[in-house]
Amino acid sequence: MNASGRVSDGLCDPQITIEARQLLGLICRKGGADCPLIGEERADEVLAQLAADPSVAVRLVSDAEELPHYTRVEGRVEPQDALNRMRDLKVLQRLGLCPGDTRRARYLIELLFEQVATPWGICAFDTPGWEGCELARSGAYESVRDAGWREVVYCRSDEERAAWREPNERAVAEGEGLFIRSHHLMCMSCWYHGGTGTGPRPNDTLAEVLERIQREPDVPITLVEGPCEACDCCDGFHPESGRCVHAGGLIRDYLKDLDLLQRIGLMPGDTLPAREVMALIFERIGSTTEICGFGDGVVTGHAWRVCGGPDGNDGYVRTRETGVFGADE
């Protein structure tokens, strides 16, 4: 924590740096293969970090950009060097990343298992001279992938989440006020869908937040950036770091928070009665595309996927029509 009270996010100062190809090596090692891409000791060290902390930031690197101009190259390139560079770049290409990119552990492993089904065609080939690793067809990688990302990265248990949910529900129901990240009030509205949404929701306490503001329309809401009071029981909330580690809950949601605050003319930390906050949101934001689709509904990258579709979520439109407070609104 620095003098301003901020905690290092890690994404700009990663705790783990590995060659991109070693990401596959980690999984093969986890699956029991003696992968040559990463040593056993280093693999165990990194795997232990991922198993303990889903928020840990991993930077993927490659020496591709270090290649000299051809006039400075003496002789034939070492085959293993060329193969390793190709492995790095193939992994990065599949993930939609570039050398030097950093992602949180859970995001990265979920993305890897989504985009890379097998190391064959990345680590090894039938082409003479490019045969690569003989373990690429061992099934070690596939066995871990089939088991799922939770085999590699820490995920909160149902018991832990339940233990957090009970006091969270009490705080939402009885606290002097609510502390909610601004765009979650739009999530709540999408789910409510003009009155058709019923709770509780399994991964947050937004249903309980709605019940509180319907019961007490003037309850003060403090608008915050990042994980909030509704997140305590979420499988993507990591209490030790206070971070959201969902694949879709990273930086894009911080922009949603700030975009919404800008549209309604408030700042993080501002507090207003619930009825006033919701009135501002419904008055100034006509569709989720404006906030959750970043204005145009265009997906510019995997980490910036659009929630609610490019044309917006009908649930929000319906709730905007009906409001959330009923006849007395």
N, C-alpha and C positions, 0 to 999 in steps of 0.2 A: 504494500500500500504506500502511495506517495503522499506528499504534503496536501494534495487536494482531496485525499480520501479515496482516490481511484485505485483499483486493483488491476495489475497487468492482465490484459486479456489473453496473452500467450500467442495469439495469432501473428503478432508482429515480433515475437521473440520465442520461437518454437523450442519446446523442451526436447524433441527428438528430431534428428536429421538423418535420413537414410537415402541411398540411391533408390530411384523409383522401382527398379527391378527387385530390390530387396523386400518390397511389400509382398510380392508373391513368395519370396523365400521365407518370410515369416510364417505364412499360412502353411507352406509345405512342411516347415519344421514343426509347426503345431500339429500337423497331420502325421508326424512320425518319420518324415523323409530327411535324410542327411543332406539337405540342400547346400550346394556349393556357393550359392549367391550371398549367403550371410552365415557367419560362424555361429556355432551353437551357443557360446557364451553371450554374444551380442544379441542373438535372437531371443534367448531367455530373458535378458535384461529388458528388451523392448516389449516383449509379450507380457512381462510382469507389470510394466507401466500401463499398458492398455487394459489389462485385467483389473487394475486398481482404480483407474481414472478415465472415464469416457471423454472428459474435457481436455485431456492432454493434447497439445498441438504437435502435429507431425509435418515436417517439411520434406518434400521430395525433390531430390536434386539429380543432375546428370552432367557429365562432362562434355555434352554435345557442343555447347557454345564455347568450349575451350579449344576447339580444333583450329590449328593454324592454317594460314593460306597455303595452297598446294605447293608453292615455291619453297616453303620452309619444311616440307615433309621429306624425310630421307628414307627411301626404301618403301617396302610394302608394309601396310598397316598390320599390326598383330591381329589375327583373326578373332581372338577372344575379346580384344578391345572393341572391335567393330560389332560383334554380337552383343556385347553388354550395352553398348550405346543404343542399339536397335531395341533391346529389351526395355531399357529405360523409356525410350520414346514411344514404344508401343503401349506400355502401361499408361503413360501420361495421356496419349491420344485416346485410349479407351475411356479414361476418366474425365476427359475434357479439361485437362490441366496442362500447365507448362512447368519447365524446370524452375525450382524455387518456390512453387506454390505451397501453401500451408493450409491444412484442414484439421479439424478436431478428429480424434480417434474414431468416435462412433460414426461420424459422417463419412470418413474415409473408408472404413471397412464395409459399411452398408453399400457405399457406392461401388467399391471393388467387387463385391459379390453380385451386385446388380449388373455390372458391365463386363466382368471377366468370368467366364464359366470354367475355363481350363487354362493351364499354362502352356498347353500344346499350341503352337503357332505364335507363341511369344518367346518362350524359353528354348524351344527345340523345333527342328524341321526335318523333313526328309531330304533336303538338298545336300549333296556332298559338300563338306567343308562348313556347313552350317548346322550340323546335327544337334549341337548344344547338349542340354542336360538329359541324361538317360532316364531321369526320374520324372520327367514331364508327363509321362503316361502312367505313373505309379498309382494315381488316384488319391494321393495324399492331400493335395489341394482341394480336390472335389469333395472329399469326405468332410472337411471342415466347412466348406461352403454349404454343403447340404444340411449340416447341423445348424447353420445360421450364424449371424454376426455375434450373437451373445456368447458363442464359444470363444470369442477372441476379446471382446470388449465388455467391460462391466455394465450391467443393467440392474436397476433396483428391483428387488423382489416384491411380490404382491404384499407380503407381510410388512415390509418396510414402508411401502406406499400407504397401506392401511393405517399404520401407526402414525404417519404424518397427517393423514386425512382427518382423523377425529379432532385434533386440536385446531386444524385449519378450518373445519366447518364451524367450530365454536367461535373462532376469531371473526370469521365472516359474519356470523349471525349476531354476535354480541359486542364486537369491538366498537370503539368510539367512531371509527370511520373505516373506509375501505381504501386499500392501496392497490390500484389496478393499472397494468400497462395499457396505454391508451388504445391500441388497436384491438385488445381483447374485448372491448365493449362492442366492437363490430362483430367479432367472433360470436359473442353472446347473442347478438341480434340475428345473425345468420341462423344460428341453431334454434332460436326461439320461433322464427318463421311465422310471425304474426299470431302466435299463441299455440302452434302445433307442437313445439318442442317441450318435452317433459323430462325432468331430471330424476336422479342425479346423473351427471356425466361421469364416465369411468376415469378419465385422465385429467380432470381439473375440477374446480369448484365454481365454475361460471354459473351453473344452475342455482347454486346457493347464493351467489352474488345477485342474480336476478331476483330471487325471492326476497332478499334484503331490500333492494331498492324499490321493489313493488310494495313492500310493507312499509318502508320509510322513504318516500320519494326525496326527502331533503337530507338523507344521510350524506355526509361529506365524502367525496371521492377525491383522493390524491392521485394524480396521473403520473405514472412512473415509466422509465425506460427499462426494458429488460424484464427478467422473470419477476413475477409479482405474487400477490396473495393467492391468486387462483391456481398457481403452479405447483404448490407444495407436494401434491400427491401424484404428479405426472411422472411417467417412466422416463421422460427426457429431462427432468430436473435433477441436477447433481448438487445436493445440499452442501457438500464440502467446499465446492468452488463457487456455488451460487449461480452456476451457468446453465443455460439451456443447451442440451447436446443432441437434440433432435436433428435429423438430417435436414428437415425443412424449417428448423427453428433457430437458425443461426443469425447471420448478419441481416438477412432480408427483413426479419421482424423488427429489428432496430430501426430500419428505414421506415417501415410502416408506422411505428410509433411516432417518429418525428414528422412524417408527412401528415399524419392525422392532426398532431398538435399544431402544426403550421396552418392547416386548413381552418381549424377552429380558433386560432389566435391565442393559444395558450403555450406554456412552457412546461417542461418536466418539473414536477414538484408543485405545480399549481393545484389548488383544492377548490372545488365547487360542489354545491349540492347536486345529487344525482340527476334530478329533473332538469337542471340547467345544462349539465354536461351532455345528456342524451338529446336535449333540444338542439344544442349547437351541432352535434354530429348529424342528426337527421335533417337539419336545415341546410347544412353546407356540403354534405356528401351524399350524392344521389345513388351511387353504385359502388360496390366493392372494387370494381376496376380502377377507380380513382385512387385507391390506397393500396389494396392487396394485389392489384394488377399494375401498379406503378404508373398509372395514367393511361397506358395504351394497351395493356394486356399482352405485351410482347415478352416472351421468355428469352432473356439474353444469356442465360447460362443455367446449369443444373442448380447452383446455389440460389438462383434468383427465380425459381419457379413461381408461377402465378397461382394463388389460392382462389378457389371459387370459379375458375375458368376465365378466359379472356373477356367474356361478355358480362361477367359479374354473377354473384350468387343471388338467386331469386328469393332466398330466405331473408336476406337483408332488405330487399325492396319491399317485401311483404310487411316486415316489422316496421319499416319506415312509414308505411301507410297506416298501420294500426297503432303504432307506439308500443310502449312496454308497460304503461301504467293503467291501462283500461279506461273506463268511462270518465274517470276524474282527471285524465291527463290534460 
